Amino acid sequence: MTLPAKITAGLISGATAAAIFTPTDVLKIRLQADVTGTRYTGLMNALQTIYKMEGLRNGLYKGVGITILRSALLTSAQLASYDHSKHTLITQYGAKDQFLTHF
């Protein structure tokens, strides 16, 4: 696989993951910010309250655009650099594809 293909795969996988899991991140942040425990009684209550008060787009998917961008860029850089470096170690320097090669 070429380096541009690895970068593209990282962009797509990072963007997809962020788009799917942004609501869980919003829930986590809101629950952590409620240090007194007076706003939400638990996970399901937080989910229902945010959805009822703010809706899907402005509540659970708040900040999804920048989250997708961040995740896509980060994942593409990590995936491409890791896989390309490992491939170079194996093909040009004779390293074996074993446990230690993954570090």
C-alpha positions as CSV (number, residue, x, y, z in Angstrom):
1,M,0.0,0.0,0.0
2,T,1.4,3.4,-0.9
3,L,1.9,6.2,1.6
4,P,-0.9,8.4,0.1
5,A,-3.3,5.4,0.3
6,K,-2.3,4.9,4.0
7,I,-2.9,8.6,4.7
8,T,-6.3,8.4,2.9
9,A,-7.3,5.3,4.9
10,G,-6.4,7.1,8.1
11,L,-8.4,10.2,7.1
12,I,-11.5,8.1,6.3
13,S,-11.3,5.9,9.4
14,G,-10.6,8.8,11.8
15,A,-13.5,10.9,10.3
16,T,-15.9,7.9,10.5
17,A,-15.0,7.1,14.1
18,A,-15.5,10.7,15.2
19,A,-18.8,11.1,13.4
20,I,-20.1,7.9,15.1
21,F,-18.7,8.5,18.6
22,T,-19.1,12.2,19.1
23,P,-22.3,11.8,21.2
24,T,-20.5,9.5,23.6
25,D,-17.7,12.0,24.0
26,V,-20.2,14.8,24.6
27,L,-21.9,12.7,27.3
28,K,-18.6,11.9,29.0
29,I,-17.6,15.6,29.1
30,R,-20.9,16.7,30.4
31,L,-20.9,14.1,33.1
32,Q,-17.4,15.0,34.1
33,A,-18.2,18.7,34.2
34,D,-21.2,18.0,36.6
35,V,-18.9,17.6,39.6
36,T,-21.8,18.3,42.1
37,G,-24.0,15.7,40.5
38,T,-27.0,18.0,40.4
39,R,-27.5,18.3,36.7
40,Y,-27.7,14.7,35.7
41,T,-28.5,11.5,37.7
42,G,-26.6,9.2,35.4
43,L,-25.7,8.3,31.8
44,M,-29.2,7.7,30.5
45,N,-30.6,10.8,32.3
46,A,-27.8,12.9,30.7
47,L,-28.6,11.5,27.3
48,Q,-32.3,12.2,27.6
49,T,-31.8,15.6,29.1
50,I,-29.3,16.8,26.5
51,Y,-31.5,15.4,23.7
52,K,-34.7,17.0,25.0
53,M,-33.1,20.4,25.9
54,E,-30.6,20.9,23.0
55,G,-31.6,18.3,20.4
56,L,-29.4,16.0,18.4
57,R,-27.5,18.5,16.3
58,N,-26.9,21.3,18.9
59,G,-26.6,18.9,21.8
60,L,-25.2,15.5,21.2
61,Y,-23.4,16.4,18.0
62,K,-22.1,19.8,19.3
63,G,-18.6,20.4,17.9
64,V,-18.8,17.4,15.5
65,G,-17.1,19.3,12.6
66,I,-13.9,20.2,14.4
67,T,-13.9,16.7,16.1
68,I,-14.0,15.0,12.8
69,L,-11.2,17.2,11.4
70,R,-9.0,16.6,14.5
71,S,-9.6,12.8,14.5
72,A,-9.1,12.5,10.7
73,L,-5.8,14.4,10.8
74,L,-4.5,12.6,13.9
75,T,-5.4,9.1,12.7
76,S,-4.0,9.6,9.2
77,A,-0.7,10.8,10.7
78,Q,-0.5,8.0,13.2
79,L,-1.6,5.2,10.8
80,A,0.6,6.3,7.9
81,S,3.7,7.0,9.9
82,Y,3.5,3.8,12.0
83,D,2.7,1.5,9.1
84,H,5.2,3.1,6.7
85,S,8.0,3.0,9.4
86,K,7.3,-0.6,10.2
87,H,7.3,-1.6,6.5
88,T,10.6,0.2,6.0
89,L,12.2,-1.5,9.0
90,I,11.1,-4.9,7.7
91,T,12.0,-4.5,4.0
92,Q,15.1,-2.3,4.1
93,Y,16.7,-3.2,7.4
94,G,15.8,-6.9,7.7
95,A,13.7,-6.6,10.9
96,K,11.3,-9.4,11.5
97,D,7.6,-8.8,11.7
98,Q,7.3,-9.8,15.4
99,F,6.1,-8.3,18.7
100,L,9.0,-5.9,19.2
101,T,8.6,-4.5,15.6
102,H,5.3,-3.0,16.7
103,F,7.0,-0.6,19.1
